[in-house]
Amino acid sequence: MKNAQDVIQADLDYICDHLVDEFSVLSGNKLLITGGAGFLGYYLIQAVLYWNSSHSDKAPIDLTVYDNYSRGIPDWLSSLDGTNNLTLRRHDVTDPLPEDISDFSYIIHGATIASPMYYRKFPIETMDANVGGLRFLLEYFKQQKEEGKPVGGFLFYSTSEIYGDPSAENIPTPETYRGNVSCTGPRACYDESKRYGETLCVNFSQQYDLPIKTARPFNNYGPGLKITDRRALPDFARDVLAGNDIVMYSDGAPTRTFCYVADAIVGYYKVLVKGNNGEAYNIGVEGPEISIKELAEKVVEISTELFNYQGKIVFEVSEDKEYLVDNPNRRCPVIDKARHDLQYNPGIGFEEGIRRSLLWYKDNAIAEDA
Ligand SMILES: NC(=O)c1ccc[n+]([C@@H]2O[C@H](COP(=O)([O-])OP(=O)(O)OC[C@H]3O[C@@H](n4cnc5c(N)ncnc54)[C@H](O)[C@@H]3O)[C@@H](O)[C@H]2O)c1
């Protein structure tokens, strides 16, 4: 692999190869993705379109994307406008659903502000998308069933942040752990609205017998996560590609397991199609668990090899006083449930994922700073 195009091709092949059954189930159905202009939308959308184009013998998956484009319309998405079986619509999920909404049998609700830097700036909007926006969609789904229309699956994007800062004996963290979360801290708008969102999903599923499932993503990274997003890897990539030293705003001690986005996307479609109703699934990788400092070191190492990068890691204090408040020290999932129920088996290793990401960032080094 030499450039972003090679990476995207390899990733789309990988995703479609691992979703043979799931995409066959979605074939001929109408799928709605909210928040599709974001990071995870990048491959959620492109994988469906790629599957459609490479399976002309099967009924296409008819995809509609709602997004309020609060952080701009990315070029990759506008360039897809006009593709067969793709409808792009500007819609804010905190508003009532459009009156002419189509009959969607599958829904993925990802719309919210997801980057800590941004959700702390817009906490109310973040909560509204995860609670009010979710409610509109659940009511719609329930009504579809009442009208005798097909309801195949509904996926709510929760987060590993619902576990907060787990106590030592709850790391690695299984779905059964109840969490250690502040309800008033600077991250609470995100964590608590996801928790309430999960409660809504469980109760809609049970009370109205609906196929609603929840995914709890653990630190995804890779193509689609724009370089201006202010999460760790894009920040490091931006420094590298500008020829600057990598700046760290912490001691880099907190640890995470990082899940390459192609593996995560496979997991999400599996939860949507095969997940048990009213249940939540951790989607991530068990290892390696590495510190943010080690992540930076790996970026330096691979960038030196790929781009002859000459920089080093430097430490600075963030001007943002709340930058690290309630930032969990360790984050690492147990994924036995997804392995067992969904045959979810993430296979792209950490080094390979970082390499693919850096190749992608090289060709996607400019993005709207929003
Ligand atoms: N990426 C991860 O590692 C990760 C981890 C945990 C949870 N998640 C969850 O997965 C989902 C997708 O995450 P992402 O990383 O792609 O986020 P993202 O910020 O890249 O994309 C979110 C998208 O939602 C849109 N949006 C925000 N508010 C909206 C509103 N009111 N109406 C319509 N659109 C709105 C934004 O414009 C953006 O395009 C989110 O629900 C997020 O909380 C992601």
The ligand as an SDF file (V2000), in Angstrom:
LIG
                    3D

 44 48  0  0  0  0  0  0  0  0999 V2000
  -15.2700    7.3340   16.7980 N   0  0  0  0  0  0  0  0  0  0  0  0
  -15.2190    6.7160   17.9700 C   0  0  0  0  0  0  0  0  0  0  0  0
  -14.1850    6.1620   18.3890 O   0  0  0  0  0  0  0  0  0  0  0  0
  -16.4640    6.6690   18.8110 C   0  0  0  0  0  0  0  0  0  0  0  0
  -16.3230    6.2520   20.1190 C   0  0  0  0  0  0  0  0  0  0  0  0
  -17.4600    6.1920   20.9020 C   0  0  0  0  0  0  0  0  0  0  0  0
  -18.6930    6.5270   20.3780 C   0  0  0  0  0  0  0  0  0  0  0  0
  -18.8140    6.9460   19.0920 N   0  0  0  0  0  0  0  0  0  0  0  0
  -20.1570    7.3160   18.6170 C   0  0  0  0  0  0  0  0  0  0  0  0
  -20.3250    6.9610   17.2600 O   0  0  0  0  0  0  0  0  0  0  0  0
  -21.1170    7.9490   16.5760 C   0  0  0  0  0  0  0  0  0  0  0  0
  -20.3440    8.4670   15.3790 C   0  0  0  0  0  0  0  0  0  0  0  0
  -19.1050    8.9740   15.8440 O   0  0  0  0  0  0  0  0  0  0  0  0
  -18.0790    9.7220   14.8900 P   0  0  0  0  0  0  0  0  0  0  0  0
  -16.7300    9.4620   15.4590 O   0  0  0  0  0  0  0  0  0  0  0  0
  -18.3680    9.3930   13.4690 O   0  0  0  0  0  0  0  0  0  0  0  0
  -18.4820   11.2560   15.1790 O   0  0  0  0  0  0  0  0  0  0  0  0
  -18.2890   12.5590   14.2770 P   0  0  0  0  0  0  0  0  0  0  0  0
  -18.2660   13.7320   15.1820 O   0  0  0  0  0  0  0  0  0  0  0  0
  -17.1290   12.3950   13.3610 O   0  0  0  0  0  0  0  0  0  0  0  0
  -19.6100   12.5890   13.3960 O   0  0  0  0  0  0  0  0  0  0  0  0
  -20.8510   12.8840   13.9450 C   0  0  0  0  0  0  0  0  0  0  0  0
  -21.7220   13.4910   12.8530 C   0  0  0  0  0  0  0  0  0  0  0  0
  -22.9770   13.8290   13.4430 O   0  0  0  0  0  0  0  0  0  0  0  0
  -23.3990   15.0720   12.9040 C   0  0  0  0  0  0  0  0  0  0  0  0
  -24.3020   15.7080   13.8550 N   0  0  0  0  0  0  0  0  0  0  0  0
  -24.0130   16.2100   15.0880 C   0  0  0  0  0  0  0  0  0  0  0  0
  -25.1220   16.6970   15.6540 N   0  0  0  0  0  0  0  0  0  0  0  0
  -26.1340   16.4840   14.7710 C   0  0  0  0  0  0  0  0  0  0  0  0
  -27.5120   16.7780   14.7760 C   0  0  0  0  0  0  0  0  0  0  0  0
  -28.1020   17.3800   15.8180 N   0  0  0  0  0  0  0  0  0  0  0  0
  -28.2570   16.4400   13.6900 N   0  0  0  0  0  0  0  0  0  0  0  0
  -27.6930   15.8430   12.6240 C   0  0  0  0  0  0  0  0  0  0  0  0
  -26.3880   15.5630   12.5490 N   0  0  0  0  0  0  0  0  0  0  0  0
  -25.6160   15.8670   13.6230 C   0  0  0  0  0  0  0  0  0  0  0  0
  -22.1220   15.8570   12.6880 C   0  0  0  0  0  0  0  0  0  0  0  0
  -22.3240   16.8900   11.7210 O   0  0  0  0  0  0  0  0  0  0  0  0
  -21.1620   14.7680   12.2340 C   0  0  0  0  0  0  0  0  0  0  0  0
  -21.1600   14.6700   10.8200 O   0  0  0  0  0  0  0  0  0  0  0  0
  -21.4240    9.0250   17.6010 C   0  0  0  0  0  0  0  0  0  0  0  0
  -22.7090    8.7990   18.1260 O   0  0  0  0  0  0  0  0  0  0  0  0
  -20.3710    8.8180   18.6640 C   0  0  0  0  0  0  0  0  0  0  0  0
  -20.8150    9.2620   19.9090 O   0  0  0  0  0  0  0  0  0  0  0  0
  -17.7120    7.0380   18.3000 C   0  0  0  0  0  0  0  0  0  0  0  0
  1  2  1  0
  2  3  2  0
  2  4  1  0
  4  5  1  0
  4 44  2  0
  5  6  2  0
  6  7  1  0
  7  8  2  0
  8  9  1  0
  8 44  1  0
  9 10  1  0
  9 42  1  0
 10 11  1  0
 11 12  1  0
 11 40  1  0
 12 13  1  0
 13 14  1  0
 14 15  2  0
 14 16  1  0
 14 17  1  0
 17 18  1  0
 18 19  2  0
 18 20  1  0
 18 21  1  0
 21 22  1  0
 22 23  1  0
 23 24  1  0
 23 38  1  0
 24 25  1  0
 25 26  1  0
 25 36  1  0
 26 27  1  0
 26 35  1  0
 27 28  2  0
 28 29  1  0
 29 30  1  0
 29 35  2  0
 30 31  1  0
 30 32  2  0
 32 33  1  0
 33 34  2  0
 34 35  1  0
 36 37  1  0
 36 38  1  0
 38 39  1  0
 40 41  1  0
 40 42  1  0
 42 43  1  0
M  CHG  2   8   1  16  -1
M  END
$$$$
